[in-house]
Amino acid sequence: MCGIIGMVGPDSKKDIAIKMLQSLSHRGPDGKGIHQENNTIIGQTRLKIIDLITGDQPMPNEDKSIWIVYNGEIYNFQPLRKELEAKGHYFYSTSDTEVILHGYEEYGLDFLPRLDGIFAFALWDTNRQRLLLARDYFGVKPLHYFIDAQTIRFASEIKAIIQDPNVPRRVNYQALHYLLNLRYIPGEHTLFENIYRLLPGHFMLFENGNIQKERYYSLDIKSNSNQKEDYYIDGIRHYLSEAVRKQLISDVPVGVYLSGGLDSSSLVAFMSQHSHEMVRTFTLGFNQPSDELNDARVIVDHFKTKHHETSINPDPLKEYPKVLWHVEEPKENALQGYLLAKETQPFVKVVLGGLGGDELFQGYIIMKYLQPSQSFHPLIPGFLQRHLLQPLSNLIFNIENATGRLELDEYRRGLQMILSIGDIKRYYLILRNVWDWDQGMYENIYGPVLLEEKLEPTYAHYEKYFQPSVGKALAQAQWAEFNTKMVDDFLLNDDRTSMAHGLEVRVPFLDRDLVNFAFSIPVDLKIKGNATKYLYRKAMNGILPQHTLRKKKWGFTFDPYLQFEKDLKLVAERVLTRRRVEERGWFNYNYLRKILDYKPDPRLRWHYFFLWLVLGFEIWGQMYLEGDPSNPSFALESYYD
């Protein structure tokens, strides 16, 4: 893996490009390079995984008319190389990077769908004066860009782009609103105004100041209901095994994150079959009741892995500024991955992770609510939902809000979820903690600056996922999870927290062939009798120990109530002072004060998460909007008022 940067246009400056590259040194501690010609500069910081000797970048083709900087792994580069050599292309390296260069020479943009891997790259075509940016099918690797007049800046991370003083550092209020509702930002938005993400499965061309963006890959989501369970069981085993086999390709040691749950344990099982060496496994505990160290040991003993187990007493808020700097937006679920990567990196440069298994095979707890309700959604006509149930839902919010009793929030949300039967999109989003259905929440949460903004409601972004053509309610929710939360929350976290330590995380569950097969499985076979991952568990029966197959799902997270009592309240009071909150104008200080002064209660989980995010927004504002982007402060005390 690597970090890539570039500038194309009249405002390109090499000294700025060098600063951009330096800001991504954590992504590529093994080397760096820059190529410049006229108004084009591209650069890369390198983490050496494949071709340790001749794989440095930027990399040119034979006549140096095409150059590339690239972040990722192409798992099928060897057969592609043989095909291109047969067509007369000469390779001077043994890296997967060079395959993209010659593939573009031979096939142009039609080569993109033939790449099997995870990638984000920038290719400069001198003859055409064309910049090509591309991102992998499911958004494993990141790519951001900013365009001003005739100049484009792009990078793996936003912190590189804002090294250019010509890039305004302003908050994107719409993205802030999304993040407060969802705890992530869906789609192409970022927290920075006019800095965007290239969407998964898309490419962008920048030629003569003109932009062309297109999707080059679309997932077929048509299920096949004509097969028996055994067909799907065999398919799951085959495609997951093949995904693991392909992703073991490396010139450095490969390990695997092991939680002891179904997904990571399955990776260990198939890795044990394909690896010629003892599998290296890595587990981290936080000395909390939810730790899964004992579950991981079951797999370690079963498959005889070389295990690395660590228990720590984390201090989430002390680490918050540093993690926020790497993730680039406030998150309450990023520290765990950051610490796990930190403990893993001294032993390996590459690990396999289990992300994607829950999205493909219906593993999340919210599916236990969605599955039994889906037969009722078609029974409620739209007019009844609009003219009776939604007004009743609004009334319930107004009553609960008027009482001022924060501990009633959980019960009110539960009632509103029931009243959303007939509107699967609303039902799903309430499960995901979206609150902007209720106008009174705006007045509770926001200060004058955000109250004046014309913010698009969160549900508008989800219209395209909740369509009858996708399937029943459960299938629509799965489609939304796969395209939004997985990409813009979990994959973002995985990339930033691992690359913060120069560690590459690969995701076998997002192998293209496996994903295509998984979406062909009828959704009612994935969760059955309200048992999550029903078919997947059957597929792993006989391969994994029964203890693992019966294990309940635990979240790899912190308890916000315990954190509030520990130090969240104290730190929030030091950072979120009335003066500071009212000067910024984003939030309503009186509501924050109410949460801080309210008697601590485990039922105030949403409020504590909200407080965590607001605290993060203030630190983010000082760090990214007002601070020195080349010299951030990671001391929590430096953000006290």
C-alpha positions as CSV (number, residue, x, y, z in Angstrom):
1,M,0.0,0.0,0.0
2,C,1.0,3.6,-0.5
3,G,0.0,7.2,-0.4
4,I,-0.4,9.1,-3.7
5,I,-0.6,12.8,-4.5
6,G,-0.7,15.0,-7.5
7,M,-1.3,18.4,-9.1
8,V,-2.2,19.1,-12.7
9,G,-2.7,22.7,-13.9
10,P,-1.1,26.1,-13.9
11,D,-1.0,26.4,-10.1
12,S,1.1,23.3,-9.7
13,K,4.1,23.9,-7.5
14,K,6.8,21.3,-6.6
15,D,7.4,22.7,-3.1
16,I,3.7,22.2,-2.4
17,A,3.8,18.7,-3.8
18,I,6.7,17.9,-1.5
19,K,4.7,19.0,1.5
20,M,1.7,17.0,0.3
21,L,3.9,13.9,0.0
22,Q,5.5,14.5,3.4
23,S,2.0,14.6,5.0
24,L,1.4,11.0,3.8
25,S,4.8,9.5,4.9
26,H,2.9,7.2,7.4
27,R,1.3,5.5,4.4
28,G,4.6,4.7,2.8
29,P,7.5,4.6,5.1
30,D,9.7,2.6,2.7
31,G,10.3,5.3,0.0
32,K,9.0,8.2,-1.9
33,G,9.3,9.8,-5.3
34,I,8.0,12.6,-7.5
35,H,7.7,13.0,-11.3
36,Q,7.2,16.5,-12.8
37,E,6.7,17.7,-16.3
38,N,5.6,21.3,-17.0
39,N,2.3,21.8,-15.0
40,T,2.0,18.2,-13.9
41,I,3.4,16.7,-10.7
42,I,2.6,13.2,-9.3
43,G,4.1,11.6,-6.3
44,Q,4.0,8.5,-4.1
45,T,5.1,7.3,-0.6
46,R,5.7,3.6,-0.8
47,L,5.0,0.7,1.5
48,K,6.9,-2.2,-0.1
49,I,4.8,-5.3,-0.5
50,I,5.4,-6.7,-4.0
51,D,8.6,-6.3,-5.9
52,L,10.8,-4.9,-3.2
53,I,13.7,-4.0,-5.5
54,T,12.3,-2.6,-8.8
55,G,8.8,-1.5,-7.9
56,D,9.5,2.2,-7.0
57,Q,7.1,4.9,-8.2
58,P,6.2,7.1,-10.0
59,M,6.6,4.4,-12.7
60,P,6.8,5.0,-16.5
61,N,6.1,2.9,-19.5
62,E,8.8,2.1,-22.0
63,D,9.1,5.5,-23.7
64,K,8.1,7.4,-20.6
65,S,5.0,8.8,-22.2
66,I,2.8,7.4,-19.5
67,W,3.4,7.6,-15.7
68,I,1.5,6.1,-12.8
69,V,1.3,6.5,-9.0
70,Y,-0.7,3.7,-7.4
71,N,-2.1,2.6,-4.0
72,G,-3.3,-1.0,-3.7
73,E,-2.8,-4.6,-4.9
74,I,-3.8,-6.2,-8.2
75,Y,-4.3,-9.9,-7.3
76,N,-4.5,-11.1,-10.9
77,F,-1.5,-9.2,-12.2
78,Q,0.5,-12.3,-13.1
79,P,-1.9,-13.7,-15.7
80,L,-2.5,-10.1,-17.0
81,R,1.2,-9.6,-17.4
82,K,1.6,-12.9,-19.4
83,E,-1.2,-11.7,-21.7
84,L,0.4,-8.3,-22.2
85,E,3.8,-9.8,-22.8
86,A,2.3,-12.0,-25.5
87,K,1.1,-8.8,-27.2
88,G,4.6,-7.4,-27.2
89,H,4.8,-5.3,-24.0
90,Y,8.1,-5.2,-22.2
91,F,8.2,-5.3,-18.4
92,Y,11.3,-4.1,-16.5
93,S,9.9,-4.7,-13.0
94,T,8.0,-7.6,-11.3
95,S,5.4,-5.4,-9.7
96,D,1.7,-5.3,-10.2
97,T,1.9,-1.5,-10.8
98,E,3.4,-2.0,-14.3
99,V,0.5,-4.1,-15.4
100,I,-1.8,-1.1,-15.1
101,L,0.5,1.0,-17.3
102,H,0.7,-1.6,-20.1
103,G,-2.9,-2.5,-19.7
104,Y,-3.9,1.1,-20.3
105,E,-1.6,1.3,-23.3
106,E,-3.2,-1.8,-24.8
107,Y,-6.8,-1.4,-23.9
108,G,-7.4,2.1,-22.7
109,L,-10.2,2.6,-20.2
110,D,-11.6,-0.8,-21.0
111,F,-8.8,-2.3,-19.0
112,L,-10.3,-1.1,-15.7
113,P,-12.9,-3.8,-15.2
114,R,-10.3,-6.4,-15.8
115,L,-8.3,-5.5,-12.7
116,D,-9.0,-7.8,-9.8
117,G,-7.9,-6.1,-6.6
118,I,-8.1,-3.1,-4.4
119,F,-6.7,0.1,-5.8
120,A,-6.7,3.9,-6.3
121,F,-4.3,5.3,-8.9
122,A,-3.4,8.3,-11.0
123,L,-2.1,7.9,-14.5
124,W,-0.6,10.7,-16.5
125,D,-0.8,10.4,-20.3
126,T,1.7,12.9,-21.7
127,N,0.7,12.5,-25.3
128,R,-3.0,13.2,-24.6
129,Q,-2.2,15.6,-21.7
130,R,-4.7,13.5,-19.8
131,L,-5.0,12.6,-16.1
132,L,-6.8,9.4,-15.2
133,L,-8.0,8.8,-11.7
134,A,-9.6,5.5,-10.8
135,R,-10.9,3.7,-7.7
136,D,-11.6,0.1,-7.0
137,Y,-15.0,-1.5,-7.3
138,F,-16.2,-1.4,-3.7
139,G,-14.1,1.5,-2.3
140,V,-11.4,-0.2,-0.3
141,K,-8.8,2.3,-1.2
142,P,-9.4,6.1,-1.0
143,L,-8.9,8.9,-3.4
144,H,-9.8,12.6,-2.9
145,Y,-9.7,15.6,-5.1
146,F,-10.1,19.4,-5.2
147,I,-10.5,21.4,-8.4
148,D,-10.0,25.2,-8.6
149,A,-10.2,26.9,-12.0
150,Q,-7.8,25.0,-14.2
151,T,-5.9,23.0,-11.5
152,I,-6.7,19.7,-9.8
153,R,-5.1,18.5,-6.7
154,F,-5.6,14.8,-5.6
155,A,-4.4,12.6,-2.8
156,S,-5.1,9.4,-0.8
157,E,-5.9,11.6,2.2
158,I,-7.4,15.1,2.5
159,K,-4.5,16.3,4.8
160,A,-2.3,16.3,1.7
161,I,-4.6,18.4,-0.4
162,I,-4.9,21.2,2.2
163,Q,-1.1,21.5,2.3
164,D,-1.7,23.8,-0.7
165,P,-2.6,27.3,0.7
166,N,-4.7,27.9,-2.4
167,V,-7.2,25.3,-1.1
168,P,-9.8,26.9,1.1
169,R,-10.3,25.2,4.5
170,R,-14.0,25.5,5.1
171,V,-16.5,23.1,6.7
172,N,-19.1,21.3,4.6
173,Y,-22.2,21.7,6.7
174,Q,-24.2,19.2,4.8
175,A,-21.5,16.6,5.5
176,L,-21.5,17.6,9.2
177,H,-25.2,17.0,9.3
178,Y,-24.9,13.6,7.7
179,L,-22.2,12.7,10.2
180,L,-24.2,13.7,13.2
181,N,-27.1,11.5,12.0
182,L,-25.2,8.5,10.7
183,R,-21.8,8.8,12.4
184,Y,-20.3,8.7,8.9
185,I,-20.6,10.7,5.7
186,P,-22.2,8.9,2.7
187,G,-21.2,9.4,-0.9
188,E,-18.8,11.8,-2.4
189,H,-19.0,14.5,0.3
190,T,-16.2,15.1,2.8
191,L,-16.2,17.4,5.9
192,F,-14.3,19.9,3.7
193,E,-16.3,22.1,1.4
194,N,-15.4,21.4,-2.3
195,I,-13.1,18.5,-1.5
196,Y,-14.6,15.3,-2.8
197,R,-14.1,11.5,-2.8
198,L,-14.0,9.7,-6.1
199,L,-16.8,7.2,-5.8
200,P,-16.1,3.4,-5.8
201,G,-16.1,1.8,-9.2
202,H,-15.6,5.2,-10.9
203,F,-12.9,6.9,-12.9
204,M,-12.3,10.5,-13.6
205,L,-10.6,12.1,-16.6
206,F,-9.1,15.6,-16.4
207,E,-8.1,16.9,-19.8
208,N,-7.5,20.6,-20.8
209,G,-9.3,21.7,-17.7
210,N,-12.4,19.6,-18.5
211,I,-13.7,16.8,-16.2
212,Q,-15.4,13.6,-17.1
213,K,-16.6,11.2,-14.4
214,E,-18.0,7.8,-15.2
215,R,-18.9,4.5,-13.5
216,Y,-16.9,1.6,-15.0
217,Y,-18.2,-1.2,-12.8
218,S,-21.7,-1.9,-11.4
219,L,-22.6,-4.9,-9.2
220,D,-25.4,-7.2,-10.4
221,I,-27.7,-7.7,-7.4
222,K,-30.2,-10.2,-9.0
223,S,-30.6,-13.2,-6.7
224,N,-31.0,-16.7,-7.9
225,S,-33.8,-18.5,-6.1
226,N,-33.8,-21.7,-8.2
227,Q,-31.0,-23.5,-6.3
228,K,-31.0,-25.6,-3.2
229,E,-29.0,-24.7,0.0
230,D,-26.2,-27.1,-0.8
231,Y,-25.4,-25.1,-4.0
232,Y,-24.9,-21.9,-2.1
233,I,-23.0,-23.6,0.7
234,D,-20.5,-25.0,-1.8
235,G,-20.3,-21.7,-3.5
236,I,-19.5,-19.8,-0.2
237,R,-16.7,-22.2,0.6
238,H,-15.3,-22.1,-2.9
239,Y,-15.3,-18.3,-3.4
240,L,-14.1,-17.5,0.1
241,S,-11.3,-20.0,-0.2
242,E,-10.3,-18.6,-3.6
243,A,-10.4,-15.0,-2.2
244,V,-8.1,-15.9,0.6
245,R,-5.7,-17.8,-1.8
246,K,-5.5,-14.8,-4.2
247,Q,-4.9,-12.3,-1.4
248,L,-2.0,-14.1,0.1
249,I,0.2,-12.9,-2.8
250,S,3.0,-10.9,-1.2
251,D,6.8,-10.6,-1.0
252,V,6.5,-9.9,2.8
253,P,4.8,-11.9,5.6
254,V,1.0,-11.8,5.8
255,G,-1.1,-12.1,9.0
256,V,-4.7,-12.0,9.9
257,Y,-6.8,-10.0,12.4
258,L,-8.5,-12.6,14.7
259,S,-11.5,-11.6,16.8
260,G,-12.7,-15.2,17.3
261,G,-15.9,-14.4,15.5
262,L,-17.2,-16.2,12.4
263,D,-15.6,-14.0,9.7
264,S,-12.1,-13.7,11.0
265,S,-12.1,-17.4,12.0
266,S,-13.1,-18.4,8.5
267,L,-10.1,-16.4,7.1
268,V,-7.8,-18.3,9.4
269,A,-9.3,-21.6,8.3
270,F,-8.8,-21.0,4.6
271,M,-5.5,-19.3,5.2
272,S,-4.3,-22.4,7.0
273,Q,-5.2,-24.5,3.9
274,H,-3.3,-22.2,1.4
275,S,-0.3,-21.0,3.4
276,H,2.9,-22.9,3.5
277,E,3.9,-21.3,6.8
278,M,2.3,-21.1,10.2
279,V,-0.5,-18.5,10.1
280,R,0.1,-15.4,12.2
281,T,-2.9,-14.2,14.1
282,F,-3.4,-10.9,16.0
283,T,-5.9,-10.2,18.7
284,L,-6.3,-7.1,20.9
285,G,-8.3,-6.9,24.2
286,F,-9.2,-3.8,26.2
287,N,-9.8,-5.5,29.6
288,Q,-13.5,-5.1,29.1
289,P,-16.3,-7.7,29.5
290,S,-16.8,-7.6,25.7
291,D,-13.2,-8.8,25.0
292,E,-13.0,-11.8,22.7
293,L,-9.5,-13.1,23.7
294,N,-10.9,-16.5,24.9
295,D,-12.9,-16.9,21.6
296,A,-9.7,-16.2,19.6
297,R,-7.8,-18.8,21.6
298,V,-10.2,-21.4,20.5
299,I,-9.3,-20.8,16.9
300,V,-5.6,-20.5,17.7
301,D,-5.6,-23.9,19.3
302,H,-7.7,-25.4,16.6
303,F,-5.5,-24.2,13.7
304,K,-2.2,-24.1,15.6
305,T,-1.5,-20.4,14.6
306,K,1.4,-18.3,15.7
307,H,-0.6,-16.0,17.9
308,H,0.1,-12.5,19.1
309,E,-2.3,-11.4,21.9
310,T,-2.3,-8.0,23.6
311,S,-4.4,-6.6,26.3
312,I,-4.3,-2.8,27.0
313,N,-6.1,-0.3,29.0
314,P,-6.9,2.3,26.3
315,D,-7.4,5.9,27.0
316,P,-9.7,6.9,24.0
317,L,-9.8,10.6,24.6
318,K,-6.1,10.9,25.1
319,E,-5.6,9.3,21.7
320,Y,-8.6,11.2,20.1
321,P,-6.6,14.1,18.4
322,K,-4.1,11.7,16.8
323,V,-6.8,9.3,15.6
324,L,-8.9,12.2,14.4
325,W,-5.9,13.5,12.4
326,H,-5.5,10.2,10.6
327,V,-9.3,9.6,10.0
328,E,-10.0,13.2,9.1
329,E,-13.4,13.3,10.7
330,P,-14.8,12.7,14.2
331,K,-15.4,9.0,14.9
332,E,-16.2,7.0,18.0
333,N,-15.3,3.7,16.3
334,A,-11.9,4.3,14.9
335,L,-9.6,4.0,17.9
336,Q,-10.0,0.3,18.2
337,G,-8.6,-0.3,14.7
338,Y,-5.9,2.2,15.3
339,L,-4.6,0.4,18.4
340,L,-4.9,-3.0,16.8
341,A,-2.8,-1.9,13.8
342,K,-0.3,-0.3,16.1
343,E,0.2,-3.7,17.9
344,T,0.3,-5.7,14.7
345,Q,2.7,-3.6,12.5
346,P,5.9,-4.6,14.2
347,F,5.4,-8.2,13.1
348,V,3.9,-8.0,9.6
349,K,3.3,-5.5,6.8
350,V,0.0,-7.1,5.6
351,V,-3.0,-8.5,7.3
352,L,-6.3,-10.0,6.2
353,G,-9.4,-8.5,7.8
354,G,-13.0,-9.8,8.1
355,L,-14.8,-6.6,7.0
356,G,-17.6,-7.4,4.5
357,G,-18.8,-10.6,6.0
358,D,-21.6,-9.0,7.9
359,E,-22.7,-7.0,4.9
360,L,-22.7,-10.0,2.5
361,F,-24.3,-12.5,4.8
362,Q,-26.6,-10.5,7.1
363,G,-24.6,-10.5,10.3
364,Y,-25.6,-7.2,12.0
365,I,-27.9,-7.0,14.9
366,I,-30.2,-4.5,13.1
367,M,-31.1,-7.4,10.7
368,K,-32.8,-9.1,13.6
369,Y,-35.3,-6.2,13.6
370,L,-35.5,-5.9,9.9
371,Q,-36.2,-9.6,9.1
372,P,-39.4,-10.1,11.1
373,S,-40.8,-6.7,10.1
374,Q,-40.4,-7.1,6.3
375,S,-43.6,-9.1,5.8
376,F,-45.5,-6.2,7.4
377,H,-44.1,-3.3,5.3
378,P,-46.1,-4.2,2.2
379,L,-49.4,-4.3,4.2
380,I,-49.3,-0.6,5.2
381,P,-50.5,1.7,2.3
382,G,-48.5,4.9,1.6
383,F,-51.4,7.2,2.5
384,L,-51.8,5.6,5.9
385,Q,-48.1,6.0,6.6
386,R,-48.1,9.7,5.5
387,H,-51.3,10.8,7.0
388,L,-51.6,8.8,10.2
389,L,-48.4,7.0,11.3
390,Q,-45.9,9.8,10.5
391,P,-48.0,12.5,12.2
392,L,-48.4,10.2,15.2
393,S,-44.6,9.7,15.2
394,N,-44.1,13.5,15.2
395,L,-46.5,13.8,18.1
396,I,-44.7,11.2,20.2
397,F,-41.4,13.0,19.7
398,N,-43.0,16.3,20.7
399,I,-44.4,14.8,23.9
400,E,-41.1,13.1,24.8
401,N,-39.1,16.3,24.0
402,A,-41.4,18.4,26.1
403,T,-40.8,16.2,29.2
404,G,-37.1,17.0,29.1
405,R,-36.4,13.4,30.3
406,L,-33.4,12.3,28.2
407,E,-33.7,8.6,29.4
408,L,-37.0,8.3,27.5
409,D,-35.1,8.8,24.2
410,E,-34.6,5.0,23.7
411,Y,-38.3,4.2,24.2
412,R,-39.4,7.0,21.9
413,R,-37.1,5.8,19.1
414,G,-38.5,2.3,19.5
415,L,-42.1,3.6,19.2
416,Q,-41.1,5.7,16.1
417,M,-39.5,2.6,14.5
418,I,-42.8,0.6,15.0
419,L,-44.7,3.5,13.5
420,S,-42.5,3.5,10.4
421,I,-43.8,0.1,9.3
422,G,-44.7,0.5,5.7
423,D,-41.7,2.8,5.0
424,I,-38.6,0.5,5.0
425,K,-36.2,3.4,4.4
426,R,-37.5,5.3,7.5
427,Y,-37.5,2.1,9.5
428,Y,-33.9,1.3,8.6
429,L,-32.6,4.8,9.2
430,I,-34.2,5.0,12.6
431,L,-32.4,1.8,13.4
432,R,-29.2,3.6,12.3
433,N,-29.9,6.5,14.7
434,V,-31.0,9.0,12.1
435,W,-32.9,11.8,14.0
436,D,-33.6,14.5,11.4
437,W,-37.1,13.3,10.8
438,D,-38.0,15.4,13.9
439,Q,-37.8,19.2,13.4
440,G,-37.5,19.7,17.1
441,M,-34.1,17.9,17.1
442,Y,-32.6,20.7,14.9
443,E,-33.6,23.3,17.6
444,N,-32.2,21.0,20.3
445,I,-28.8,20.3,18.6
446,Y,-27.9,23.2,16.3
447,G,-26.7,26.7,16.9
448,P,-27.5,29.7,14.8
449,V,-25.0,29.0,12.0
450,L,-26.4,25.5,11.2
451,L,-30.0,26.5,11.8
452,E,-29.7,29.0,8.9
453,E,-28.3,26.3,6.5
454,K,-30.7,24.6,4.1
455,L,-29.7,21.1,4.9
456,E,-30.9,18.1,2.9
457,P,-32.5,15.5,5.1
458,T,-30.5,12.3,5.5
459,Y,-33.2,10.1,4.0
460,A,-32.8,11.9,0.6
461,H,-29.4,10.3,0.1
462,Y,-30.9,6.8,0.5
463,E,-33.8,6.9,-2.0
464,K,-31.8,5.1,-4.6
465,Y,-31.1,2.1,-2.4
466,F,-34.6,1.5,-1.2
467,Q,-36.3,0.6,-4.5
468,P,-38.6,-2.3,-5.1
469,S,-36.3,-3.5,-7.9
470,V,-33.7,-4.3,-5.3
471,G,-35.9,-6.9,-3.6
472,K,-37.7,-7.2,-0.3
473,A,-37.1,-4.9,2.7
474,L,-34.2,-7.0,4.0
475,A,-32.5,-6.9,0.6
476,Q,-32.9,-3.1,0.3
477,A,-31.4,-2.6,3.7
478,Q,-28.5,-4.9,2.8
479,W,-27.9,-2.9,-0.4
480,A,-27.9,0.3,1.5
481,E,-25.4,-1.1,4.1
482,F,-23.1,-2.4,1.5
483,N,-23.0,0.9,-0.5
484,T,-22.9,3.4,2.4
485,K,-21.9,2.4,5.9
486,M,-19.5,-0.3,4.8
487,V,-17.7,2.0,2.4
488,D,-17.8,5.4,4.1
489,D,-17.6,4.2,7.7
490,F,-15.9,0.8,8.1
491,L,-13.6,0.8,5.0
492,L,-12.6,4.4,5.7
493,N,-11.7,3.5,9.3
494,D,-9.8,0.4,8.2
495,D,-7.7,2.3,5.6
496,R,-6.8,5.3,7.8
497,T,-6.2,3.4,11.1
498,S,-4.0,0.8,9.5
499,M,-2.1,3.1,7.1
500,A,-1.4,5.4,10.1
501,H,1.1,2.7,11.0
502,G,2.2,1.6,7.5
503,L,0.1,-1.6,7.6
504,E,-1.8,-2.9,4.7
505,V,-5.2,-4.5,5.4
506,R,-6.8,-6.7,2.7
507,V,-10.4,-7.7,2.7
508,P,-11.1,-11.2,1.2
509,F,-14.9,-10.8,1.8
510,L,-14.8,-8.0,-0.8
511,D,-13.3,-10.2,-3.5
512,R,-15.3,-9.4,-6.6
513,D,-16.3,-13.0,-7.4
514,L,-17.3,-13.7,-3.8
515,V,-19.4,-10.5,-3.7
516,N,-21.2,-11.3,-7.0
517,F,-21.9,-14.8,-5.7
518,A,-23.1,-13.6,-2.3
519,F,-25.6,-11.2,-3.9
520,S,-27.0,-14.1,-5.9
521,I,-28.1,-15.8,-2.7
522,P,-31.7,-15.1,-1.7
523,V,-31.7,-12.9,1.3
524,D,-34.1,-15.1,3.2
525,L,-31.4,-17.8,3.2
526,K,-28.9,-15.5,4.8
527,I,-31.0,-14.9,7.9
528,K,-33.6,-17.5,8.8
529,G,-35.7,-17.9,11.9
530,N,-34.1,-14.6,12.9
531,A,-30.7,-16.3,13.1
532,T,-28.1,-14.1,11.4
533,K,-25.7,-15.6,8.9
534,Y,-27.8,-18.7,8.8
535,L,-26.5,-20.1,5.5
536,Y,-22.9,-18.9,6.1
537,R,-22.8,-20.7,9.4
538,K,-23.9,-23.9,7.6
539,A,-21.2,-23.4,5.1
540,M,-18.5,-23.2,7.8
541,N,-19.9,-26.2,9.7
542,G,-17.3,-28.9,9.8
543,I,-14.6,-26.3,9.1
544,L,-14.8,-24.2,12.2
545,P,-15.2,-25.4,15.9
546,Q,-18.8,-25.5,17.2
547,H,-17.9,-22.9,19.8
548,T,-17.2,-20.4,17.0
549,L,-20.3,-21.2,15.0
550,R,-22.5,-20.7,18.1
551,K,-20.7,-17.6,19.3
552,K,-22.8,-14.4,19.7
553,K,-21.7,-11.3,17.9
554,W,-19.9,-8.6,20.0
555,G,-19.0,-5.2,18.8
556,F,-15.4,-4.1,18.8
557,T,-16.1,-0.8,20.6
558,F,-16.2,1.1,23.9
559,D,-19.2,1.7,26.2
560,P,-20.1,5.4,25.9
561,Y,-21.7,5.4,29.3
562,L,-18.6,4.1,31.0
563,Q,-16.5,6.6,29.0
564,F,-18.8,9.4,30.1
565,E,-18.3,8.6,33.7
566,K,-14.5,8.1,33.2
567,D,-13.5,11.3,31.5
568,L,-15.8,12.2,28.6
569,K,-17.7,14.7,30.8
570,L,-14.6,16.3,32.2
571,V,-12.9,16.7,28.8
572,A,-16.0,18.0,27.1
573,E,-16.4,20.6,29.8
574,R,-12.8,21.7,29.2
575,V,-13.1,21.9,25.4
576,L,-16.7,22.7,24.8
577,T,-17.0,25.9,26.9
578,R,-19.9,28.2,26.4
579,R,-17.7,30.9,24.9
580,R,-16.1,28.6,22.4
581,V,-19.4,26.8,21.4
582,E,-21.3,30.1,20.9
583,E,-18.5,31.8,19.0
584,R,-18.4,28.9,16.5
585,G,-22.2,28.8,16.3
586,W,-22.5,25.2,15.2
587,F,-24.2,23.7,18.2
588,N,-26.6,24.7,21.0
589,Y,-24.6,25.0,24.2
590,N,-27.7,24.7,26.4
591,Y,-28.4,21.2,25.0
592,L,-24.8,20.2,25.5
593,R,-24.9,21.5,29.1
594,K,-28.1,19.6,29.7
595,I,-26.4,16.3,28.7
596,L,-23.4,17.1,30.9
597,D,-25.5,17.9,33.9
598,Y,-28.0,15.1,33.6
599,K,-27.7,12.2,35.9
600,P,-25.6,9.5,34.2
601,D,-27.7,6.7,32.8
602,P,-26.8,3.8,30.4
603,R,-29.9,4.6,28.4
604,L,-28.3,7.9,27.3
605,R,-26.0,6.1,24.8
606,W,-27.1,8.3,21.9
607,H,-26.4,11.4,23.9
608,Y,-22.9,10.3,24.9
609,F,-22.1,9.4,21.3
610,F,-23.4,12.8,20.3
611,L,-21.2,14.5,22.9
612,W,-18.2,12.5,21.6
613,L,-18.9,13.7,18.1
614,V,-19.4,17.4,19.1
615,L,-16.1,17.2,21.0
616,G,-14.5,15.8,17.9
617,F,-15.9,18.6,15.7
618,E,-14.3,21.2,17.9
619,I,-10.9,19.5,17.9
620,W,-11.2,18.9,14.1
621,G,-12.0,22.6,13.6
622,Q,-9.0,23.8,15.6
623,M,-6.8,21.2,13.9
624,Y,-7.9,21.3,10.3
625,L,-9.6,24.7,9.8
626,E,-7.5,27.0,11.9
627,G,-4.3,25.0,12.7
628,D,-1.1,24.4,10.8
629,P,-1.8,21.4,8.4
630,S,1.8,20.4,8.4
631,N,2.3,20.5,12.2
632,P,-0.9,19.3,14.0
633,S,-1.0,19.1,17.8
634,F,-1.8,15.6,19.2
635,A,-1.9,16.7,22.9
636,L,-5.5,16.6,24.2
637,E,-4.7,19.4,26.6
638,S,-3.8,21.8,23.8
639,Y,-7.5,21.9,22.8
640,Y,-8.7,23.0,26.3
641,D,-10.2,26.4,26.5
